[in-house]
Amino acid sequence: MYQLQFINLVYDTTKLTHLEQTNINLFIGNWSNHQLQKSICIRHGDDTSHNQYHILFIDTAHQRIKFSSIDNEEITYILDYDDTQHILMQTSSKQGIGTSRPIVYERLV
């Protein structure tokens, strides 16, 4: 059985540059890792009170975003854009102790 994680990125578009918004949009969509049987759904919006995450850092040069849950800021996530079909997701504690290996996800069509 697949584990499904919803990530609702909450941010104010008026405070971001066009390049930063474009960078975030690279990650919007449905992604899956068939080997680990994990799927993630990344979207923008605060239309739900569940699974809300705020963006901590946007690295437009490396197409990377760092974010954490609004409910639990101790764990941070890093998304790296690999290509149009693949992203990498890595988790770590806010103090930087205990960083996980990146997990590769493939875009679901």
MMTF fields as JSON, N, C-alpha, C and O atoms, coordinates in Angstrom:
{
  "mmtfVersion": "1.0.0",
  "mmtfProducer": "UNKNOWN",
  "numBonds": 435,
  "numAtoms": 436,
  "numGroups": 109,
  "numChains": 1,
  "numModels": 1,
  "chainsPerModel": [1],
  "groupsPerChain": [109],
  "chainIdList": ["A"],
  "bondAtomList": [4, 2, 8, 6, 12, 10, 16, 14, 20, 18, 24, 22, 28, 26, 32, 30, 36, 34, 40, 38, 44, 42, 48, 46, 52, 50, 56, 54, 60, 58, 64, 62, 68, 66, 72, 70, 76, 74, 80, 78, 84, 82, 88, 86, 92, 90, 96, 94, 100, 98, 104, 102, 108, 106, 112, 110, 116, 114, 120, 118, 124, 122, 128, 126, 132, 130, 136, 134, 140, 138, 144, 142, 148, 146, 152, 150, 156, 154, 160, 158, 164, 162, 168, 166, 172, 170, 176, 174, 180, 178, 184, 182, 188, 186, 192, 190, 196, 194, 200, 198, 204, 202, 208, 206, 212, 210, 216, 214, 220, 218, 224, 222, 228, 226, 232, 230, 236, 234, 240, 238, 244, 242, 248, 246, 252, 250, 256, 254, 260, 258, 264, 262, 268, 266, 272, 270, 276, 274, 280, 278, 284, 282, 288, 286, 292, 290, 296, 294, 300, 298, 304, 302, 308, 306, 312, 310, 316, 314, 320, 318, 324, 322, 328, 326, 332, 330, 336, 334, 340, 338, 344, 342, 348, 346, 352, 350, 356, 354, 360, 358, 364, 362, 368, 366, 372, 370, 376, 374, 380, 378, 384, 382, 388, 386, 392, 390, 396, 394, 400, 398, 404, 402, 408, 406, 412, 410, 416, 414, 420, 418, 424, 422, 428, 426, 432, 430],
  "bondOrderList": [1, 1, 1, 1, 1, 1, 1, 1, 1, 1, 1, 1, 1, 1, 1, 1, 1, 1, 1, 1, 1, 1, 1, 1, 1, 1, 1, 1, 1, 1, 1, 1, 1, 1, 1, 1, 1, 1, 1, 1, 1, 1, 1, 1, 1, 1, 1, 1, 1, 1, 1, 1, 1, 1, 1, 1, 1, 1, 1, 1, 1, 1, 1, 1, 1, 1, 1, 1, 1, 1, 1, 1, 1, 1, 1, 1, 1, 1, 1, 1, 1, 1, 1, 1, 1, 1, 1, 1, 1, 1, 1, 1, 1, 1, 1, 1, 1, 1, 1, 1, 1, 1, 1, 1, 1, 1, 1, 1],
  "groupList": [{"groupName": "MET", "atomNameList": ["N", "CA", "C", "O"], "elementList": ["N", "C", "C", "O"], "formalChargeList": [0, 0, 0, 0], "bondAtomList": [1, 0, 2, 1, 3, 2], "bondOrderList": [1, 1, 2], "singleLetterCode": "M", "chemCompType": "L-PEPTIDE LINKING"}, {"groupName": "TYR", "atomNameList": ["N", "CA", "C", "O"], "elementList": ["N", "C", "C", "O"], "formalChargeList": [0, 0, 0, 0], "bondAtomList": [1, 0, 2, 1, 3, 2], "bondOrderList": [1, 1, 2], "singleLetterCode": "Y", "chemCompType": "L-PEPTIDE LINKING"}, {"groupName": "GLN", "atomNameList": ["N", "CA", "C", "O"], "elementList": ["N", "C", "C", "O"], "formalChargeList": [0, 0, 0, 0], "bondAtomList": [1, 0, 2, 1, 3, 2], "bondOrderList": [1, 1, 2], "singleLetterCode": "Q", "chemCompType": "L-PEPTIDE LINKING"}, {"groupName": "LEU", "atomNameList": ["N", "CA", "C", "O"], "elementList": ["N", "C", "C", "O"], "formalChargeList": [0, 0, 0, 0], "bondAtomList": [1, 0, 2, 1, 3, 2], "bondOrderList": [1, 1, 2], "singleLetterCode": "L", "chemCompType": "L-PEPTIDE LINKING"}, {"groupName": "PHE", "atomNameList": ["N", "CA", "C", "O"], "elementList": ["N", "C", "C", "O"], "formalChargeList": [0, 0, 0, 0], "bondAtomList": [1, 0, 2, 1, 3, 2], "bondOrderList": [1, 1, 2], "singleLetterCode": "F", "chemCompType": "L-PEPTIDE LINKING"}, {"groupName": "ILE", "atomNameList": ["N", "CA", "C", "O"], "elementList": ["N", "C", "C", "O"], "formalChargeList": [0, 0, 0, 0], "bondAtomList": [1, 0, 2, 1, 3, 2], "bondOrderList": [1, 1, 2], "singleLetterCode": "I", "chemCompType": "L-PEPTIDE LINKING"}, {"groupName": "ASN", "atomNameList": ["N", "CA", "C", "O"], "elementList": ["N", "C", "C", "O"], "formalChargeList": [0, 0, 0, 0], "bondAtomList": [1, 0, 2, 1, 3, 2], "bondOrderList": [1, 1, 2], "singleLetterCode": "N", "chemCompType": "L-PEPTIDE LINKING"}, {"groupName": "VAL", "atomNameList": ["N", "CA", "C", "O"], "elementList": ["N", "C", "C", "O"], "formalChargeList": [0, 0, 0, 0], "bondAtomList": [1, 0, 2, 1, 3, 2], "bondOrderList": [1, 1, 2], "singleLetterCode": "V", "chemCompType": "L-PEPTIDE LINKING"}, {"groupName": "ASP", "atomNameList": ["N", "CA", "C", "O"], "elementList": ["N", "C", "C", "O"], "formalChargeList": [0, 0, 0, 0], "bondAtomList": [1, 0, 2, 1, 3, 2], "bondOrderList": [1, 1, 2], "singleLetterCode": "D", "chemCompType": "L-PEPTIDE LINKING"}, {"groupName": "THR", "atomNameList": ["N", "CA", "C", "O"], "elementList": ["N", "C", "C", "O"], "formalChargeList": [0, 0, 0, 0], "bondAtomList": [1, 0, 2, 1, 3, 2], "bondOrderList": [1, 1, 2], "singleLetterCode": "T", "chemCompType": "L-PEPTIDE LINKING"}, {"groupName": "LYS", "atomNameList": ["N", "CA", "C", "O"], "elementList": ["N", "C", "C", "O"], "formalChargeList": [0, 0, 0, 0], "bondAtomList": [1, 0, 2, 1, 3, 2], "bondOrderList": [1, 1, 2], "singleLetterCode": "K", "chemCompType": "L-PEPTIDE LINKING"}, {"groupName": "HIS", "atomNameList": ["N", "CA", "C", "O"], "elementList": ["N", "C", "C", "O"], "formalChargeList": [0, 0, 0, 0], "bondAtomList": [1, 0, 2, 1, 3, 2], "bondOrderList": [1, 1, 2], "singleLetterCode": "H", "chemCompType": "L-PEPTIDE LINKING"}, {"groupName": "GLU", "atomNameList": ["N", "CA", "C", "O"], "elementList": ["N", "C", "C", "O"], "formalChargeList": [0, 0, 0, 0], "bondAtomList": [1, 0, 2, 1, 3, 2], "bondOrderList": [1, 1, 2], "singleLetterCode": "E", "chemCompType": "L-PEPTIDE LINKING"}, {"groupName": "GLY", "atomNameList": ["N", "CA", "C", "O"], "elementList": ["N", "C", "C", "O"], "formalChargeList": [0, 0, 0, 0], "bondAtomList": [1, 0, 2, 1, 3, 2], "bondOrderList": [1, 1, 2], "singleLetterCode": "G", "chemCompType": "PEPTIDE LINKING"}, {"groupName": "TRP", "atomNameList": ["N", "CA", "C", "O"], "elementList": ["N", "C", "C", "O"], "formalChargeList": [0, 0, 0, 0], "bondAtomList": [1, 0, 2, 1, 3, 2], "bondOrderList": [1, 1, 2], "singleLetterCode": "W", "chemCompType": "L-PEPTIDE LINKING"}, {"groupName": "SER", "atomNameList": ["N", "CA", "C", "O"], "elementList": ["N", "C", "C", "O"], "formalChargeList": [0, 0, 0, 0], "bondAtomList": [1, 0, 2, 1, 3, 2], "bondOrderList": [1, 1, 2], "singleLetterCode": "S", "chemCompType": "L-PEPTIDE LINKING"}, {"groupName": "CYS", "atomNameList": ["N", "CA", "C", "O"], "elementList": ["N", "C", "C", "O"], "formalChargeList": [0, 0, 0, 0], "bondAtomList": [1, 0, 2, 1, 3, 2], "bondOrderList": [1, 1, 2], "singleLetterCode": "C", "chemCompType": "L-PEPTIDE LINKING"}, {"groupName": "ARG", "atomNameList": ["N", "CA", "C", "O"], "elementList": ["N", "C", "C", "O"], "formalChargeList": [0, 0, 0, 0], "bondAtomList": [1, 0, 2, 1, 3, 2], "bondOrderList": [1, 1, 2], "singleLetterCode": "R", "chemCompType": "L-PEPTIDE LINKING"}, {"groupName": "ALA", "atomNameList": ["N", "CA", "C", "O"], "elementList": ["N", "C", "C", "O"], "formalChargeList": [0, 0, 0, 0], "bondAtomList": [1, 0, 2, 1, 3, 2], "bondOrderList": [1, 1, 2], "singleLetterCode": "A", "chemCompType": "L-PEPTIDE LINKING"}, {"groupName": "PRO", "atomNameList": ["N", "CA", "C", "O"], "elementList": ["N", "C", "C", "O"], "formalChargeList": [0, 0, 0, 0], "bondAtomList": [1, 0, 2, 1, 3, 2], "bondOrderList": [1, 1, 2], "singleLetterCode": "P", "chemCompType": "L-PEPTIDE LINKING"}],
  "groupTypeList": [0, 1, 2, 3, 2, 4, 5, 6, 3, 7, 1, 8, 9, 9, 10, 3, 9, 11, 3, 12, 2, 9, 6, 5, 6, 3, 4, 5, 13, 6, 14, 15, 6, 11, 2, 3, 2, 10, 15, 5, 16, 5, 17, 11, 13, 8, 8, 9, 15, 11, 6, 2, 1, 11, 5, 3, 4, 5, 8, 9, 18, 11, 2, 17, 5, 10, 4, 15, 15, 5, 8, 6, 12, 12, 5, 9, 1, 5, 3, 8, 1, 8, 8, 9, 2, 11, 5, 3, 0, 2, 9, 15, 15, 10, 2, 13, 5, 13, 9, 15, 17, 19, 5, 7, 1, 12, 17, 3, 7],
  "groupIdList": [1, 2, 3, 4, 5, 6, 7, 8, 9, 10, 11, 12, 13, 14, 15, 16, 17, 18, 19, 20, 21, 22, 23, 24, 25, 26, 27, 28, 29, 30, 31, 32, 33, 34, 35, 36, 37, 38, 39, 40, 41, 42, 43, 44, 45, 46, 47, 48, 49, 50, 51, 52, 53, 54, 55, 56, 57, 58, 59, 60, 61, 62, 63, 64, 65, 66, 67, 68, 69, 70, 71, 72, 73, 74, 75, 76, 77, 78, 79, 80, 81, 82, 83, 84, 85, 86, 87, 88, 89, 90, 91, 92, 93, 94, 95, 96, 97, 98, 99, 100, 101, 102, 103, 104, 105, 106, 107, 108, 109],
  "secStructList": [7, 7, 3, 3, 3, 3, 3, 3, 3, 3, 7, 7, 4, 4, 4, 1, 7, 2, 2, 2, 2, 2, 2, 2, 2, 6, 6, 7, 3, 3, 3, 3, 3, 6, 6, 6, 6, 3, 3, 3, 3, 3, 3, 3, 7, 7, 1, 1, 1, 1, 1, 3, 3, 3, 3, 3, 3, 3, 3, 6, 6, 6, 6, 3, 3, 3, 3, 3, 3, 1, 1, 7, 6, 6, 3, 3, 3, 3, 3, 3, 3, 3, 3, 6, 6, 3, 3, 3, 3, 3, 3, 3, 3, 6, 6, 1, 7, 1, 7, 7, 7, 7, 3, 3, 3, 3, 3, 7, 7],
  "xCoordList": [0.832, 0.0, 0.886, 1.859, 0.544, 1.312, 1.044, -0.086, 2.105, 1.992, 1.828, 2.628, 0.805, 0.522, 0.706, 0.174, 1.457, 1.687, 1.219, 1.583, 0.408, -0.044, 0.791, 1.007, 1.253, 2.032, 1.35, 1.378, 0.74, 0.102, 1.024, 1.126, 1.694, 2.615, 1.82, 1.067, 1.994, 1.273, 2.275, 3.246, 2.031, 2.922, 2.164, 1.139, 2.677, 2.082, 2.773, 3.947, 2.052, 2.645, 3.113, 3.997, 2.535, 2.936, 4.311, 4.911, 4.813, 6.119, 7.237, 8.38, 6.9, 7.887, 8.176, 7.307, 9.396, 9.731, 9.127, 8.713, 9.092, 8.586, 9.441, 8.911, 10.745, 11.658, 11.41, 11.46, 11.146, 10.851, 9.542, 9.458, 8.52, 7.246, 7.418, 6.849, 8.196, 8.463, 9.178, 8.882, 10.115, 10.859, 9.915, 10.026, 9.009, 8.04, 7.15, 6.871, 6.709, 5.8, 6.417, 5.687, 7.744, 8.399, 8.006, 7.984, 7.696, 7.428, 5.941, 5.59, 5.077, 3.636, 3.222, 3.567, 2.48, 2.005, 2.047, 2.233, 1.874, 1.867, 3.136, 3.52, 3.782, 5.064, 5.024, 4.309, 5.789, 5.766, 7.146, 7.932, 7.413, 8.59, 8.046, 7.626, 8.054, 7.436, 8.167, 7.535, 9.479, 10.254, 9.914, 9.772, 9.785, 9.46, 7.957, 7.52, 7.177, 5.719, 5.266, 4.44, 5.84, 5.5, 5.074, 5.657, 4.058, 3.605, 3.428, 3.063, 3.694, 3.446, 2.657, 2.845, 1.783, 0.991, 1.369, 1.079, 2.009, 2.457, 1.576, 1.391, 1.037, 0.197, 0.327, 0.928, -0.241, -0.224, -1.621, -2.61, -1.696, -2.993, -3.19, -2.625, -4.005, -4.337, -5.824, -6.445, -6.385, -7.809, -8.123, -9.27, -7.131, -7.32, -6.49, -5.494, -6.897, -6.123, -5.163, -4.493, -5.091, -4.24, -3.038, -3.114, -1.945, -0.754, -0.242, 0.167, -0.27, 0.211, 1.695, 2.148, 2.426, 3.868, 4.223, 3.653, 5.16, 5.606, 7.038, 7.844, 7.325, 8.623, 9.63, 9.382, 10.763, 11.827, 12.868, 13.442, 13.103, 14.164, 13.902, 13.484, 14.151, 14.039, 15.39, 15.871, 15.998, 17.288, 17.017, 16.945, 16.87, 16.532, 17.709, 17.502, 18.932, 20.111, 20.202, 20.651, 19.781, 19.866, 18.498, 18.407, 17.441, 16.066, 15.754, 15.484, 15.801, 15.635, 14.767, 14.878, 13.904, 13.161, 13.275, 13.357, 13.276, 13.328, 12.063, 11.709, 11.386, 10.132, 9.933, 10.611, 8.986, 8.654, 7.161, 6.476, 6.68, 5.266, 4.921, 5.705, 3.767, 3.301, 3.072, 3.26, 2.667, 2.385, 3.633, 3.646, 4.685, 5.895, 7.112, 7.507, 7.695, 8.821, 10.159, 11.191, 10.162, 11.409, 11.969, 13.18, 11.099, 11.528, 11.443, 10.417, 12.532, 12.54, 12.684, 13.233, 12.185, 12.225, 12.929, 12.792, 13.68, 14.337, 13.926, 14.065, 13.418, 13.078, 14.084, 14.331, 14.655, 15.568, 14.937, 14.447, 14.953, 14.418, 15.515, 16.572, 15.269, 16.256, 16.021, 16.91, 14.82, 14.408, 12.883, 12.247, 12.295, 10.837, 10.112, 8.921, 10.793, 10.15, 10.594, 10.03, 11.588, 12.136, 12.459, 12.969, 12.152, 12.568, 13.194, 12.994, 13.941, 14.528, 14.015, 13.955, 13.646, 13.174, 14.031, 14.305, 14.445, 15.304, 14.72, 14.204, 14.796, 14.316, 15.482, 16.471, 15.345, 16.347, 15.703, 14.629, 16.373, 15.885, 16.308, 17.252, 15.619, 15.909, 17.334, 17.94, 17.867, 19.231, 20.262, 21.46, 19.825, 20.738, 21.272, 22.128, 20.785, 21.219, 20.291, 19.07, 20.86, 20.032, 19.405, 18.185, 20.207, 19.705, 19.535, 20.409, 18.397, 18.13, 18.761, 19.157, 18.843, 19.273, 18.136, 16.966, 18.468, 17.408, 16.622, 17.193, 15.328, 14.456, 14.068, 13.626, 14.229, 13.884, 12.414, 11.956, 11.686, 10.285, 10.128, 10.8, 9.238, 8.95, 7.573, 6.641, 7.457, 6.176, 5.127, 5.384, 3.949, 2.814, 2.032, 1.813, 1.621, 0.887, -0.592, -1.382],
  "yCoordList": [-1.175, 0.0, 1.251, 1.331, 2.206, 3.435, 4.383, 4.509, 5.046, 6.105, 7.406, 7.695, 8.188, 9.43, 10.612, 10.62, 11.604, 12.805, 14.013, 14.175, 14.857, 16.096, 17.246, 17.358, 18.092, 19.269, 20.482, 20.669, 21.303, 22.537, 23.696, 24.085, 24.245, 25.356, 26.645, 27.018, 27.314, 28.555, 29.705, 29.756, 30.623, 31.771, 32.903, 32.689, 34.098, 35.303, 35.595, 35.965, 35.43, 35.616, 37.051, 37.285, 38.01, 39.41, 39.704, 40.733, 38.806, 39.018, 38.229, 38.24, 37.546, 36.742, 37.35, 37.969, 37.17, 37.599, 36.594, 35.498, 36.993, 36.09, 34.824, 33.724, 34.974, 33.831, 32.882, 31.664, 33.427, 32.586, 31.821, 30.642, 32.484, 31.815, 30.712, 29.63, 30.986, 29.982, 28.785, 27.641, 29.043, 27.978, 27.087, 25.862, 27.682, 26.913, 26.074, 24.913, 26.66, 25.961, 24.71, 23.834, 24.611, 23.403, 22.172, 21.06, 22.373, 21.262, 20.932, 19.876, 21.822, 21.609, 20.401, 20.297, 19.493, 18.311, 17.07, 17.139, 15.941, 14.646, 13.885, 13.803, 13.328, 12.657, 11.32, 11.163, 10.351, 9.016, 8.369, 8.589, 7.568, 6.706, 5.29, 4.851, 4.572, 3.243, 2.229, 1.36, 2.326, 1.373, 1.473, 0.452, 2.692, 2.892, 2.936, 2.99, 2.912, 2.988, 4.232, 4.165, 5.382, 6.667, 7.617, 7.631, 8.406, 9.432, 10.74, 10.755, 11.841, 13.151, 13.997, 13.91, 14.803, 15.748, 17.137, 17.49, 17.919, 19.257, 20.268, 20.203, 21.201, 22.235, 23.523, 23.549, 24.58, 25.886, 26.178, 25.917, 26.709, 27.154, 26.935, 26.023, 27.795, 27.676, 27.392, 27.803, 26.676, 26.359, 25.2, 24.758, 24.717, 23.649, 23.976, 24.693, 23.459, 23.694, 22.545, 22.526, 21.59, 20.421, 20.472, 21.022, 19.898, 19.719, 21.019, 21.052, 22.087, 23.375, 23.542, 23.239, 24.026, 24.219, 25.628, 26.135, 26.255, 27.569, 27.473, 26.682, 28.287, 28.255, 29.051, 30.195, 28.424, 29.061, 29.716, 30.748, 29.103, 29.581, 29.101, 27.963, 29.976, 29.621, 29.89, 31.023, 28.849, 28.959, 28.841, 27.738, 29.983, 29.966, 29.508, 28.958, 29.723, 29.31, 27.794, 27.274, 27.086, 25.624, 24.947, 23.73, 25.715, 25.192, 24.322, 23.126, 24.961, 24.262, 25.114, 26.34, 24.459, 25.168, 24.4, 23.172, 25.165, 24.59, 25.044, 26.222, 24.118, 24.464, 23.607, 22.599, 24.028, 23.252, 23.345, 24.231, 22.42, 22.373, 23.538, 23.899, 24.112, 25.173, 24.615, 25.321, 23.355, 22.714, 22.218, 22.157, 21.86, 21.31, 21.85, 21.314, 22.902, 23.544, 22.88, 23.337, 21.823, 21.139, 20.345, 20.15, 19.895, 19.125, 20.02, 20.651, 20.069, 20.84, 19.893, 18.797, 20.338, 19.56, 20.384, 21.606, 19.704, 20.356, 19.623, 18.404, 20.383, 19.833, 20.347, 21.55, 19.443, 19.779, 19.337, 18.214, 20.234, 19.927, 19.273, 19.866, 18.053, 17.32, 17.563, 18.031, 17.241, 17.51, 17.515, 17.425, 17.619, 17.73, 16.524, 16.611, 15.411, 14.191, 13.753, 12.803, 14.417, 13.946, 15.091, 16.137, 14.866, 15.762, 14.92, 13.706, 15.561, 14.89, 15.577, 16.805, 14.785, 15.343, 14.807, 13.61, 15.711, 15.365, 15.997, 17.114, 15.297, 15.838, 15.986, 15.257, 16.939, 17.109, 17.826, 18.415, 17.768, 18.521, 19.973, 20.266, 20.865, 22.286, 22.624, 23.552, 21.884, 22.113, 21.534, 21.731, 20.826, 20.243, 18.89, 18.33, 18.358, 17.042, 15.993, 16.145, 14.945, 13.856, 14.123, 14.038, 14.442, 14.669, 13.332, 12.467, 13.176, 11.926, 11.953, 13.005, 10.782, 10.7, 11.228, 11.06, 11.858, 12.342, 11.173, 10.144, 11.352, 10.368, 10.928, 12.072, 10.132, 10.543, 10.223, 9.106, 11.223, 11.046, 11.31, 12.169, 10.564, 10.693, 11.317, 10.996, 12.221, 12.899, 11.896, 11.075, 11.978, 11.172, 11.973, 13.172, 11.335, 12.022, 11.77, 12.264],
  "zCoordList": [0.0, 0.0, 0.0, 0.749, -0.833, -0.96, 0.201, 0.673, 0.652, 1.638, 0.856, -0.033, 1.177, 0.466, 1.407, 2.516, 0.961, 1.753, 0.952, -0.213, 1.584, 0.959, 1.498, 2.704, 0.602, 0.978, 0.362, -0.854, 1.209, 0.766, 1.115, 2.279, 0.114, 0.329, 0.459, -0.441, 1.578, 1.849, 1.754, 2.508, 0.824, 0.66, -0.006, -0.653, 0.16, -0.408, -1.738, -1.764, -2.827, -4.155, -4.385, -5.21, -3.671, -3.864, -3.272, -3.581, -2.422, -1.794, -2.476, -2.02, -3.568, -4.287, -5.651, -6.265, -6.113, -7.466, -8.456, -8.08, -9.707, -10.741, -10.808, -10.97, -10.683, -10.728, -9.553, -9.723, -8.367, -7.201, -7.39, -7.045, -7.933, -8.201, -9.239, -9.101, -10.267, -11.297, -10.692, -11.036, -9.797, -9.129, -8.312, -8.361, -7.577, -6.781, -7.692, -7.396, -8.793, -9.707, -10.325, -10.789, -10.342, -10.85, -10.04, -10.566, -8.759, -7.847, -7.7, -7.174, -8.158, -8.008, -8.841, -10.018, -8.218, -8.93, -8.072, -6.857, -8.715, -8.041, -8.399, -9.566, -7.37, -7.52, -6.808, -5.818, -7.306, -6.705, -6.751, -7.672, -5.73, -5.71, -5.618, -4.548, -6.743, -6.804, -5.937, -5.337, -5.864, -5.077, -3.589, -2.915, -3.077, -1.661, -1.401, -0.252, -2.468, -2.397, -1.635, -0.725, -2.044, -1.449, -2.553, -3.637, -2.269, -3.199, -2.448, -1.272, -3.147, -2.565, -3.552, -4.765, -3.01, -3.787, -3.291, -2.148, -4.139, -3.765, -4.482, -5.697, -3.711, -4.308, -3.513, -2.439, -4.05, -3.403, -2.888, -3.572, -1.703, -1.221, 0.256, 0.86, 0.815, 2.225, 2.392, 3.372, 1.41, 1.438, 2.376, 2.456, 3.07, 4.044, 5.278, 5.192, 6.401, 7.626, 7.896, 8.928, 6.981, 7.161, 6.222, 5.124, 6.667, 5.831, 5.22, 4.06, 6.012, 5.524, 5.848, 6.951, 4.866, 4.996, 4.542, 3.577, 5.234, 4.796, 4.283, 4.772, 3.3, 2.634, 3.457, 3.837, 3.72, 4.492, 3.591, 3.936, 2.434, 1.55, 0.129, -0.087, -0.835, -2.252, -2.902, -2.904, -3.45, -4.132, -5.631, -6.173, -6.289, -7.718, -8.573, -9.654, -8.113, -8.885, -8.999, -10.02, -7.96, -7.95, -8.013, -7.858, -8.237, -8.321, -7.107, -7.221, -5.953, -4.675, -3.75, -3.74, -2.975, -1.941, -0.628, -0.601, 0.448, 1.79, 2.504, 2.456, 3.164, 3.826, 5.065, 5.259, 5.903, 7.099, 7.355, 6.843, 8.151, 8.491, 9.411, 10.289, 9.208, 10.091, 11.491, 12.482, 11.575, 12.864, 13.58, 14.809, 12.842, 13.445, 12.705, 11.669, 13.238, 12.562, 12.859, 12.368, 13.645, 13.978, 12.799, 12.698, 11.919, 10.751, 9.523, 9.269, 8.766, 7.53, 6.343, 6.459, 5.22, 3.984, 2.924, 2.875, 2.079, 0.956, -0.313, -0.413, -1.279, -2.589, -3.605, -3.694, -4.36, -5.448, -6.759, -6.879, -7.74, -9.056, -9.879, -10.094, -10.339, -11.138, -12.626, -13.338, -13.082, -14.456, -14.48, -13.43, -15.666, -15.749, -15.179, -14.88, -15.023, -14.542, -13.15, -12.607, -12.554, -11.279, -10.316, -10.717, -9.045, -7.973, -6.867, -6.811, -6.001, -4.848, -3.589, -3.527, -2.589, -1.327, -0.19, -0.107, 0.676, 1.8, 3.059, 3.009, 4.178, 5.446, 6.415, 6.34, 7.32, 8.374, 9.546, 9.421, 10.678, 11.828, 11.651, 10.916, 12.315, 12.161, 12.59, 12.054, 13.546, 14.005, 13.045, 13.243, 12.012, 11.04, 11.446, 10.76, 12.542, 13.011, 12.407, 12.447, 11.855, 11.344, 9.997, 9.856, 9.01, 7.658, 6.945, 7.003, 6.272, 5.559, 4.171, 3.67, 3.569, 2.172, 1.302, 1.644, 0.195, -0.695, -1.306, -1.666, -1.411, -2.055, -3.42, -3.522, -4.452, -5.812, -6.07, -5.832, -6.56, -6.928, -8.417, -8.986, -9.029, -10.455, -10.617, -9.879, -11.6, -11.827, -12.299, -13.179, -11.702, -12.146, -13.171, -12.992, -14.215, -15.281, -15.139, -15.944]
}
